[in-house]
Amino acid sequence: MTAVDGRFDTALLRQAFGCFPSGVTAFCGVRDGSPEGMAASSFTTVSLDPPLVSVCVANTSSTWPKLAALQRLGLSVLADEHAPVARSLASKSADRFQGVDWTATESGAVFVHGATLWLECAPFKRIEAGDHEIVVLQITALAMYPDVSPIVFHRSGFRELLPGA
């Protein structure tokens, strides 16, 4: 399947972007004493010096404006058993954290237990990019669990990585 000269719609673009597997993260913080957060599969590393990562957030997100005002955010790279957590955090329900095992730091970053990586981050830069905003975050602390396998989002579904042969 091909499309040229900009003759494609968002459905075709979603299908095309789905060909690229990505990790799944929980992007969360404490707001007014309660956890607030969302799932994001558009996470990437940016820089080693300073230590930066980024997440892309839809301009239509009702969660991002709540998180944007926070001084610290937690980014958890979800593990292969976290498909229900990712679905819950991506939902429009009032209590996205129901059934999610989480913890918060004193600074207000929220992390999902059992994740392969925790990054505590401070907002660094925001960049307008079409129908999304690129949120660049500076890492202030981290904890990693390299023996925990991450979950992958590919072709509109969650997948587990298979051990190498």
PEGI-V264104 format. One record per residue. N is the residue number from 1. RES is the residue in one letter. PSI is psi in radians with two decimals (* if undefined). Layout:
N;RES;PSI
N;RES;PSI
This chain:
1;M;2.30
2;T;2.75
3;A;2.40
4;V;2.88
5;D;0.60
6;G;0.28
7;R;1.25
8;F;2.73
9;D;-3.13
10;T;-0.56
11;A;-0.75
12;L;-0.71
13;L;-0.72
14;R;-0.76
15;Q;-0.76
16;A;-0.82
17;F;-0.50
18;G;-0.26
19;C;-0.28
20;F;2.01
21;P;2.52
22;S;2.73
23;G;2.90
24;V;2.27
25;T;2.73
26;A;2.23
27;F;1.78
28;C;2.75
29;G;2.98
30;V;2.23
31;R;2.14
32;D;0.67
33;G;-0.02
34;S;2.66
35;P;2.47
36;E;2.43
37;G;3.12
38;M;2.85
39;A;2.53
40;A;2.18
41;S;0.05
42;S;0.83
43;F;2.46
44;T;2.71
45;T;2.63
46;V;-0.88
47;S;2.57
48;L;-0.55
49;D;1.74
50;P;2.85
51;P;1.89
52;L;2.55
53;V;2.96
54;S;2.72
55;V;2.42
56;C;2.32
57;V;2.31
58;A;2.46
59;N;-0.37
60;T;-0.05
61;S;2.30
62;S;-0.24
63;T;-0.71
64;W;-0.77
65;P;-0.53
66;K;-0.71
67;L;-0.56
68;A;-0.46
69;A;-0.13
70;L;2.60
71;Q;-0.47
72;R;2.46
73;L;2.56
74;G;2.38
75;L;2.00
76;S;2.17
77;V;1.96
78;L;2.62
79;A;2.97
80;D;-0.36
81;E;0.08
82;H;0.27
83;A;-0.78
84;P;-0.62
85;V;-0.80
86;A;-0.75
87;R;-0.73
88;S;-0.79
89;L;-0.38
90;A;-0.14
91;S;2.98
92;K;0.15
93;S;2.78
94;A;-0.68
95;D;1.48
96;R;-0.32
97;F;0.08
98;Q;2.15
99;G;0.04
100;V;2.19
101;D;1.90
102;W;2.89
103;T;2.74
104;A;2.56
105;T;2.94
106;E;-0.52
107;S;-0.15
108;G;0.05
109;A;2.41
110;V;2.34
111;F;2.60
112;V;2.21
113;H;2.49
114;G;0.04
115;A;2.81
116;T;-0.37
117;L;2.40
118;W;2.24
119;L;2.06
120;E;2.25
121;C;2.67
122;A;2.47
123;P;2.41
124;F;-0.87
125;K;2.57
126;R;2.35
127;I;2.15
128;E;2.36
129;A;1.50
130;G;-2.22
131;D;0.21
132;H;2.93
133;E;2.31
134;I;2.10
135;V;1.96
136;V;2.31
137;L;2.46
138;Q;2.25
139;I;2.22
140;T;-0.38
141;A;2.75
142;L;2.73
143;A;2.30
144;M;2.61
145;Y;1.35
146;P;-0.29
147;D;-0.10
148;V;2.16
149;S;2.37
150;P;2.79
151;I;2.65
152;V;2.46
153;F;2.11
154;H;2.29
155;R;0.86
156;S;0.42
157;G;2.82
158;F;2.42
159;R;2.67
160;E;2.60
161;L;2.43
162;L;2.51
163;P;2.56
164;G;2.62
165;A;*
